Amino acid sequence: MSFKSNMADPSNRLSSWKGQNCCSWYGINCSDSFHVTAIDLRNPKLDNLILDMNSQLVSTSDVPSTALTGTIPPSLFSLTHLRYLDLSFNNFSFSKVPLGFSNLTGLTYLNLSNVMFNGSITTQFSNLTFLMELDLSISGEVPVEQLLNLTKLSELYMDYNFLASKIPNLTRSYLQGHIPYLPQVKTLHVGNNVDVMVDLHSMFSVPWPRLESIDISSTHVIGSIPSSVANITSLVDFIAYNSLIQGRIPASMMNLSRLEMLRLDMNNISGEISPSISNLKSLQVLSLLQNSFHGLIPDTICSISSLWCLLLAGNSFTGNIPNCIGQLNDLSHLEVSSNKMNGSIPSFGLTVKVDQQPFPPRFQPQILSLDSCNIGGKIPDFISNLTKLVYLSLSNNSLSGTIPSWLFNLPNLGYLDLSVNRLQGVIPPSIKLKSFFMQTTLKLRNNLLQGLIPQELENIRALDLSANNFTGNVPAEVGLGNIRYLALSDNKLSGRIPFSLCQENCELMLLDLSNNNLFGTIPTSFGNCSPLVYLNLGSNNLTDGIPEELQGAKRLRFLNVSGNHFDGPFPSVVRRLERISVIDMGNNKFSGKIPEFIGDLKDLRILLLEFNSFNGSIPEEINALENMQFIGLSNNQLSGPIPEKLSGLKTIINRPKDGNLLGFIISQLYIGVQVNLVAKGLSMQFDVVRTYNNGLDLSCNNLTGNLPSELGHLQGLYALNLSHNRLSGNIPTAIGNMSLLESLDLSYNNLSGEIPVSLALLDPLSTLNLAHNNLSGEIPTSPHFDTLSRDGLAYIGNKLLCGAPDGIHCDSEDFPTPESSESEHSEEQCGEWKMVLALAFAG
């Protein structure tokens, strides 16, 4: 009861915990003598937890969490007859691992995985000598020497932890931890511990007589897999994906006759698959995704009759996909995408249509993925035999011809991707997909398809028909189902956007209608789309403005209305889009001032307002945008000075090194962010934007005043374009602090004085334009700086600049000495004072 009072219980799992007979309560089991021997409070509905951009743990589940939340009271540890305890996937609020666990000396099973403990484990488990299975996944720092007393332990799970150890054997720890020598264990899972160094050569130099399953995925394996791995003859599962393994698979590994699962995905393994792989007669799962394997896929792989999952994508295999794979009657999942294959789709021994075949074929995969395999020809008829197929992906190939109508009638198909091919013709007006374990998806983008968008789309959650030649209207019916992802961009669609796209209680999360010929206004019904995250209406013929009703889209992160005919002031509704991170309103007819509330949009990363008629000054509040990466305000009528304070632009100042993609995962599909920026003298398209990409473009306005010295704080800035303004004064020396600057354009201003020597010390600088100013003095030199403008065009239009193509010669009598420059400057100052006095007198 003390445990219950300490917990928030959102799903009322503990509602039966009342009265005196605790043996009848939920999750409690007792012995015949009424001692509590088992507690099973595992959360039955697991949260999908991820780290967001701010390293905060957030849930991606659509339903509220059912985890028990609170701290464990000491009274729990008075249950000394306890043999079984499972508290996994609850939330103990990052509290410390209680010392009281050491009292439960009779435990044989303990599962504390994913319970949100914080801090390190010390001696809590060292005397639980009857433990046979221990799961400490995501439970904090684990000192492995405390586990050596657990001689009965046969299954150990420590995924997502920090292994701390002082024992210097088996692996080189580098103060980061290592795998303990526990010869009694059958299961050893220490995956997803990135700080753990694993030396397999040392580990397998000693016997592991009972080891059946090892998981070292997402650790740091030193070197290659040793041939001594064959000494572990009891091995059934070898899981080592994303572990930096190098070298080749040793030939001796083909002698592990009991091996059922071999997962080596996402490593640096090279070489060919040995023909002797057929020795692995018990193999069920072979996953070699994203390595550097090459050569042919050996036909001998077809003799492993137990194989049900074969994943070879993301390598450099050549030749044809073996036709004999059709002999693998149990094969359910085949993925050979992203290799250097050629030819056509193999027939797998199936050569006739299903209605001509007396018996259904034994080869019946559920998942077939042959993307990016350089295969051509038409979609073969034999696929109609694959009646159990739920997932078919043939994208990024050279398939031609029409899409056969029977393909949309496969009885179990729930995912179809034929994107980026040369398919043509029309598609049926009615398409229905079958529900399965993923989201029903139809992707036909980047083909030559034409005709009308289908009106009847049944049970399709994600639809991508972009980059084709579809015509006609956006059908009103397309918004009436439970669709979440709708991309119809880059077609020839016309007419108005239907109001039906956002009905009440709609589930739409992504809508991309960009690059069409749509006209009219944005429907006010978009306010019903509360789940909407991504809205792209760019490059159409839409008019008026952004309706106030859009404030109902509380989750909106991406808004692109560029390239339309919107006018009026900056839309006030944007103020209420508190989660917005990308705003692109460029190439419209907006006018008036950029509002001060722009500084309140704390998640804003990209602001593009170029080619409008905004006037007034740049709001100083822009300095509050700590996450800002791109500011594009070019080709407006902005005036006044550049804001003095820029030190708040922290993401630009401290350019992130992680390189995370800036985009969104919406309905299990990824949609990236693109940015157009004038840099290096050209309009650059960032098709992929990462957190370290950034830029500041204020060109083609009426900005005046001096360049603020705080520009030097923007040490992580990639590109700076202030050209075609009326800026004056000197180039500040502090600009040399912009140590990562690659592109600088200050041309067509009224800048004067000398080019600071600090500018010549910026080694990353690859593009420089200072043309058409009033610069003087001598161009500074350095081995790298001298290469930036060998033709001198970067300095043209500066007549007092020594070394510019149309400037004065450095040895000319006209080149001013410091003394003459000072005198001229003094005379100029004197003339200015006379003018001031005259004006004052006239006043």
N, C-alpha and C positions, 0 to 999 in steps of 0.2 A: 504493500500500500504506500510505503514511503517512495518507492520507485515511481508509482503512478502519479503521486502528487508532485513529483519533480519534473514531469513530462507534459509538454503540450501534445495533444493527441488529435490531430485534425480529422482523421478518418474513424475515430471512436473504436480503435482496435481493442482498447482496454476497457470497454464499457461493461464487459462481463466480470470485471474484477471487483466483486462485492460479495458480502457474506463471508462465512467462516470456511467453506470448503474450497480452498485455493486450488485444489487438484482438478477442479472442473473449469477453471478459468482458461480463457484463450491463451494459447502458447505455453501452457504449463503441463508438465507430465510428472507423475509421482510414482514412487515405488509402492510395493504391496504394504509396506509399513508406513505409508503416507509421508515419506520424505521427498522433497522436491529434487528430482534428478535431472530434469531437462527444462530449459527455457528457450523457446524459439520465437523471437520477436523480429525476425527478418522482415524488412519492409517489402511487401508483396508487389508494390507498384514502384519500380525503380525510377528515380529522377535521371534525366539526361543532363549532366552537369558539364559545362565548358567554362574556360577562362575567356572573358571578354577582352577588348582592347586595353582595358585598364587593369588587367590581371585580377579582376573580381570574379568569384565563382558564381555563375548564374545558371538557372535551369532553362532548358529549351523545351520542356514538356508543355503540351497544350492544356494539361489539367493541373489543378493545385497539388502541391506536394502532400504525400501521405506519411512522410517520415516523422517518427517520434522525435521531439526536439526538447533538449534540456541537458541536465547533468546527472551522472549516475550517483545515487546516494550510497554511503558506506554500508547500509544495512543489507544491500544485495550480497555482500561478501560473507554474510553469516550463514549462507546456505552451503554448508560444507559437504553435503551429500551430492552436490551438483556434478553431473558427469558430462552434460551437453549444454553449451551456451552459444546461441547465435543472436547477435545484436546488429547484424550487418545492414548497411544502407539506411541507417537512421542518422540523426544529426545531433551529436553531443557538443555542439556549439564551440568547437575548437578548445574544449577543456583539456586538461592534462590527463594522461592515461592513469587511472587510479592505482595506487600501490596495493589496494585490497585484493587485486586479482591473485596475488601470491597466496591468499588463504584458501583458494579453490583447488586444493592439491589433488582432488579426485578427478578433475576434468580429463576427459579423453578427446573431446572436440571443442574447439574454441574458434569462433568466427567473429572478428572485429573489423572486417573489411568495409571501407567506405563509410566510416562512422564519424568523420570530421574531428578526430582527436588532434591535438596540437602538442608540440614538445617532443621530447625523446622518451624512449622506453629504457628503463634501467634494469631493475631486478624483478620486475613484476611477474615474469614467466619462467625464471630460471629454475624454480623448484617444482614446476608442474610436470613431474617426471612420468606421469601416466598419459600425457598428451600423445595422441596418434595423428591428429590433424590440426594444423594451426594456420589460420588465414589472417594476416596482418596487413593486407593491401590497403594503401593510403592510410596508414596509421602513425606516421611520424618516423623519427630516426630509430633504427633498430640496431642495438649492439649485438652482433652475431655471436660473440663469445658466450652470451647468456643462453644460447640455444644448444650448446654442446652437451649439457647435462640431460637433454631430452632424448634419451637413448631409444625410446619407443616410437619416436616421431617418424612417420612414414610419408606424410604429405605436408609440405611447407609452401605457403603462398605469401610472398612479400612484394608483390607488384606495386609500383608507384610508391616507393619508400626511399629512404636514405640509409644505406647500410654502413654502419660505423663499426670499425674493428681495429684491434691492436695486434691481431694475429698475423704475422708476416708470411704465412705459407700459402700455397696454391695460386695466388695471383699477386701481381704487383699493385699495391693498393693506392699509391700516390696520395695518401691521406684522404681518399674518397671512399674506401670500403672495398670489400671483396666477398666472394662466395665462400661460406664456411665448408669445411670437409665434414660431411654428415653421411657416412657410408651406409647408415641404416635406412635412409629415405628412399621411397619409391617415386615421389613427386617433389620436384624442386622448381618452384616458380619465383623468380626474382626479376621479372621483366619490368620495363618502364621505370628503371632507376638509372637516369642518365649519368649519374656521378660514379657508377660502379664500373671498375675496370675488370675485365674478364680475360684471363690468360688460359685459353683452352688447352694449350700444350702442357702447362703445369697441372691443370685440373685433371686431365685424362691420363696423367702419368701415374696415378694411383688408382686402385680398384674402387669401383662403385657397384658392388655386386647386386644391388636390388633396384637400381635406378631405372625407371620406366619412362618418366616424363620430365623433360627439362625445358624451361622457358627462360631465355636470357634476352628476349626481345627488348629493343630500345635501351640497351646498355652499351658499354664501349668495349667491344671485343678487340683484343690486341692481336693483329695479324690474321692468320688464316685458321681454317679448321684442320687440326692435325690428323694424321693417319691413325693415331692411337684411339680415335673415336670408335673404331671398330672393336676395341676391347670391351666396350659397354654393350655386350651382346643382349642384355635384357631391354635395350632401348626401344620404346614404342613411339614416343613423340619427341621430335627435336624441333623446337620453335625458337628461331633466332632472327626474326625480321628486324630491320632498321638498327643494326648493331655494328656497322662499319667493318664487317668482315671482308677481307681481301683474299686474293689468290684464287685457287680452284677448289672444286669439290674433290676431296681425295678419293682415289679409286677404291680404297679399302672400305669406304662408307657403303659401297654397293653390296657389302657382305652382311649388312644388318638385316637379317631375314625377318625379324619381328617388327621392323619399322612400319608404322601405319601413317604417320604424319611427318612430312618434312617441309618446314616453312622457312625459307631463306629470303623473303622479299626485301627489297629496298636496302641492298648491300652493294659492295663493289666486287662481287664475284665474277670471274671471267672464265674463258674456256668454253668447251663444248659439253653437251650432255653425253655422258658415256653410254655406248650401246649396252653395256652390262647393267644398266639401270633395270633391265628386265629381271635381275636377280631379286629385286625387292618385291617379292611375290605378295606380300601383305599390304603394300602401300595403297592407301586410300586417298590421301591428299598430298599433292605435289604442287607447291607454290613457290615460283622463282621470279615473281614480279619485280620489275625495275632493277635489273642488274646489268651486266655487260656480257652475257652469254652470246655466242655466235655460232655459225655453222648451221647444219641441218637439224631438224627435230628428228631423232632416230626412230625408224619404224619399230624398233624393239619395244618402244614404250607401249605399243598396242597389245603386247602380251601380258600386261599387268591387269588382269581381269577384275581385280578388286578396286581399281581406280574409279572414284566418283567425282573428284575435283582436280582439274588440271589447269593451272594458271601460269602462263608463260609470257604475259604481256610486258611491254616496256623493255625489250632486249634488242638484240641485233640478229635474230635468227633469219636465215635466208632460205631460198627454195620454196617449195610448196608445203602446205599443211598436209601431213600424211593422211591419205584417204582411208587407211586402215583404222583410224581412230573410231570409225563407225562400228568396229568390232567390240568396242568397250560398252557392253550392254548396261553397265551400272553408272556410266558417266552422266552426271547431272549438271556439271558446271564446267564449261570450256571457255577459256579466255586466252586469245593469242594476239590481242591488239598491239599496235605500236611496235611492229617489227619491220624487217626489210624483206618481207615475203613478196612473192609475185604470183602471177597466174590468176585463176578465178577461184570462186568459192568451191571447195572440194565437195564431191557428192556424198562422201562418207558411205559409199556403197548403195545409196538410195537413188534410183534413177528414174522412177516412174511416179506419176501423180498418185495421190492417196486413193482416189476413186478407181484406180486401175490395179491396185495392189490387194491380193487376196487376204493377207494377214498384216496387221500393223507392224512396223519395223521395231526391232528390239532396241535400237539406238534411239533414245528419246531424251535428249538433254532438256533441262528446264531453263538453263542460262547459256546463251551462245553469244560471245562477243568477239567480233573480228574487225574492230575499228583499225584504221590506219595501217593496213596490211598491203597496200598497193595492188589490190585486187580489182579487176574490171569485169566487163561483161554485164549480162542482165541478171536480175534476181532469179535464181534457178527454181524450177517447179518443185524439186524434191523437198524444199522447205515446207511445202504443204503437208508432207508426211509427219512433221514434227509436232504432233498434236498436244504434247505436254509442255511445249515451249511457253514460258511466261515472260522471258526477257530476251530480246533480239536486238543487237546493236551492230550495224554495218557502216557506221559513219566514217567520213574522211577516207573514202576510196574513190574509185573511178567508175562506179556502177552507172549504167546508162539504161535507156529504154523507159518504159512506163512501170509504175508500181502495180503489180498484179492485184486484182480485186480480192482474190482468196486470202491475201496476206492479212487483210483486216478482219477476216472471219475465222482465224485460228482460235479454237475454243477456249484456250487458257491464256492468251496473250494479254499482258498488262503493261508492257514497256516495249516501245518500238522506236529506234533511232536510226534514221537513214540520212542524217544531215551530211552536208558537204559532199555531194556526189553530182552526177550529171543527169539525174532523173527528170523526166518531163511528163507532160500530159496533165490530166486532171485527177483529183481524188474524189472518192464517193461523197455524196451529200450527207450521208449518215455513217458515223463511225462509233463503235462501242468497244471499250476495253474491259478486261476482266480484272477484278480486284485481286491483289496478291500481297506479299509481305512488304513491298515497297509502294511508292505512290504511282498510280497509273499515269503514264507519260507517253506522249506522241511528239517526236521531234523530227521535222522534215526541213529544217532551215538550210539555206544555201544550196538550192537546187534550181531547176528550170521549170518548176511546176506553175501551172496557170489555172484560169477559171475562177470559180467563186470559193469563198471560205465555206466549209461545211456548216449547215445550219443545225444539224442534229448531232451533238457531241455528248454521248452518254457515258458516264463514269470515267471522265478524263479530268484528272486534277491538274496536269501540266501540259500545255499545248504551245509548241514553238514552230510556227510556219514562216518565220522571218526570212528575208533575202530570197524571195521568189518573185514570180510575176502575177500574183493573185490580183484580181480586179473586183470591182463592185463595192458594195458597202460592207461595213463590219456588221455581221448579222446580229439582230437583237437577241436571238436565242442563245448566243454564245455566253451571255452573262447570267443565264437563268439556272445553270447547274451549280455544282459545288467546285467549280474551277478555282484554282489558287494561283496559277502561273499562266499568263496569257501574253505571248510575244508574237505580234503580227507586223513588226517593223520592216522597213525596206521592201515594200511591195508597191502596188499601184492602186491602193484602196482609195476610195473617194466617199463623199457624203459626210454626214454628221456622226459624231460619237454617240452611240445609243445610250439612253438613260438607264437601260436595263443592265448595264455592266456592273452597276453597284446597287443591287437591291438591298433591302433591310436584311440583316444577318448574313450578308455575303461573306465569303471566305477569301476573296481576292487579295493576294499579297504582292503580286507583281503584274503591272500592266505596261506594256511597251508597244505603242502605236506610232513610233517615230518614223520619219522618212517615208511619208505617204502624201496623199493629196486631200487630207481631211480638212473640212472647213466648219464654220460655226463656232460655238462657244464650248467651254468645258462644262459638262453637265453638273448641275448642283447636286445630283444624286451621289457624286463622289464623296460627299460627306458621310454617306452610309458605310463607306469602306474603312471601318475602323482597323482591320488587320493590315491595311495597305502599307507596304514598306518601300516599294520602288514604283515610281510613276514617271514614265518618259513619253512626252508628247511632242518632242522636238521635231523641227523641220517639217511642218505642215502649213496650213493656211488658216490657223485658228485666230480668232479676233477677241476683242474686249479684254478681259483680264482674268485673274485667278479668283474664282468665287470664294466668298467668305465661308461657305459651307465646307470647304476643304479642311477646315480646322477639326472636323470630325475624324479625320485620318490621324489619330493620335500617335501612331507608330511610324509615320512617314520619315524615312531616312534619306531618300534620294528623290529630288525633284528636278526634272529637265523640261523646260518649256521653250528652249532656245529655237531660233529660226522660225518664228511665227510673226503675227502682226499684232501682238498685244501692245496696248498703250496705257497711258495714265501713270500715276505715281507708283512707287515701289509697293507691291501688294502687302497690305497690313496683316493679312491672314498668316503670313510667314512667321510673324511674331509668336503665334500660338503653336507652331510646329516645333515643340521643344526638343525633339530627338533628331532633328534634321542635321545631316552631316554633309550633304552635297546639294548645292543650289546652282543651277545653270539657267540663267535667264537672258543669255546673250543673243544678239542679232534680233532685237525687237524694237519697239518704239517707246519703251518706258522713259519717263522723264521725272524731273523733280530731284529731290535730294535723296541720298542713300541714308536711311533712317539710323538713328543712334541705337535703336534696339538690336541692331545686328550684333552688338557686343554681348547680348544676353543669350545668344544661341551657342551654348558652351560646347556642344558636340560638333560644331561646324568645322569641316576640314577643307572644303573646296567652295569658293565663291567666285562665280564667273558671270560678270555683268557687261562684257565688252559689246561694242557696237549698239549702244542705245543713246539716249540723250540726257543721261543723268548730269545734273549740274551741282553747284555748290562745292563744299570742301569734303574731303575724305574724313568720315567721322573718327575722332580720336578713340572712340570705344572699341575700334577694331583691335586695339592692343590687348583686349581682354580675352582674345580667342586663342587659348593655349594650344588647341589641337589643330590650328590652321596649317595647311600645307600649300595650297594654291590660292592666290588672289589675282584675279584677272579683271581689271577695270579699264582696259584700253579702249580707245575710240569712243569716248564720251565727251562731255563738256565740263569736266571737273576743273575746279580752280582752287586757288589758295595753295598753301604749302603742304608738303608731305608731313604727316603727323610726326612730331618730335619723338614721342615715346613709342618704341617698338620692342622693348625688352620683354613684353608679355607674350610674344609669339614664340613660345617655348619649344614647340615641335620643330620650328625652323631653326631656332638657335642651336638646339641639341638634336641634330638629325638622327633619328633612330637607326640602329644598325641591324634590327631584326629582319627588315625587309618583308614584313607581313603584307599580303595582298590586301588592297582596299577594295572590298566588295561585300557581297551579301550571299548567304546561303538561304535560298527561299524555296520552300517545298522540295528539299533535297537536291535542288539544282543551284549551281553557282552562277551568279551574275556579277561581272566586274564593273569597274568604273573607268571611264575614259576621259581624258582631258586634252584640249587643244591649247597650246601655249606658244607664243612667239618667243623663240629662244634661238641663239646662234644664227640670227638673221633669217630664220625660216619659221613657218608655222609648224610646230611639232605636235604630232599626235601621240599621246601616251595611251596606247591600247591597253596596257597593263599598268596600273598605278600601285606602287608599294609605299609603305609608310615613310621611306626615306626620299621619295620623289617630292620635289617642291618647286615653287617659282613665284615670282612677284612681277606682274606686268601692269604698269601704270602708263604705258605709252599712249601717244596721240591724244593728249588732253591739253588743258591750259594751266597746268600746275606752275606755280611761281615760287620764289624764295630759294634758299640754299638747300643743298643736300644735307639732311640731318646726320650728325655724327653718330647717332645711334644705329645707323645702317650697319656700322661695324659690329654691332652685337649679333647680327644675323649670321653667325659663323657657319651654320649648316646650310645656307641658301645655295641652291643649285644655279638658278638663272634670275637675273635682275634686268628688267627692261624699263628704262625711264625716258626713252627717246621721244622726240617730237613734242616737247613741252616748252616752257619758258623759264626753266630753272637757271639760276645764276650762282655766282660765287665760286669758290674753289672746290675741287674734288677733295673731300676730307681724307686725311692720312689714315683715319680709322678704317677706311674701306679695305685696307690691307689685312685687317683681322678676319675677313670673310674667307676663312682658310679652305673652304670646300667649293668656292664659287667657280663655275665652269663657263658661264656666259654672262657678259656685261655689255649693255648697250646704253650709252649716254648721249648718243648722237642727236643733232638738231636741237640744241639748247643754247643757252647763253653763258655756259660755264667758262671761267677764266682762271688765270694762274697756271702754275706748273702741274704736270702730271706727277702725282706723288710716287716717290721711289718704292714705297711699300706695295704699290700695285704690281710692280715687276717681280715681286717675290711670291706671287700666287701661282704656284706650280700647276694646280688643277685647271687654271684658266685656259680654255681652248678657243674661245671666241671673244673678240674685243672690238667695239666700235665707239670711237670718240669723235667721229667726224662732225664737221659743221658746228663748231663752238668757237670760243675766243681764247683757246688755250695758248700758252706761250712757254718759252723756255726750251729746254732740251728733252727729247724723249728718253726716258730712263732705259737702261739696258740690263739684260740678264740672258743667259744662254737659252732659257725657255721663252721669255718675253719677246726676244728678237724674232721668234718664229711665228708670232701671232699675226703679223701683217707685213710680209716680205714686200708686197706691192705698195704698201703705205696707204691703202684706201681707208684704213681704220682711223687715219689722222687727217684726211683731206678736209679742206674748208676751215683750217686753223692757220691763218696767214702769218701769225707770229710764232708758230711752233717750229722750232728748229728740227729739220729732218722730215717734215711732212711734204708730200708731193708738190703742193702749191705753197708751201711755207718758205721761210727764209733759210739761207744756207748758214750752217753753224759757224763758218769762218768769214761770213759776210760782215761788212762794216755796219750793216743795218741791224745785226743781231745785238740786242741791248745787253750791256754789262749790268751787273747788280747795281752799280752806282747810278747808271743812266736810268735803269728801270725805276729806282727809288725816286730819282728826280722827276721823271715823268709822272710817277704816281702822285708825288707831292703836288705837282702843278695841276694834275687832274682833280685832286682833292680840293685845292684852292679854288678852282673854277666852280666846283660843286657848291662850296660855301658861299661864293659870291651870288650864285643863283638862289640859294636858300635865303640869304639876306635880302635880296631884291624882292623875292616873293613875299617875305615877311613885311617889308616896307610897304609894298603895294597893298597888302592886307590891311 
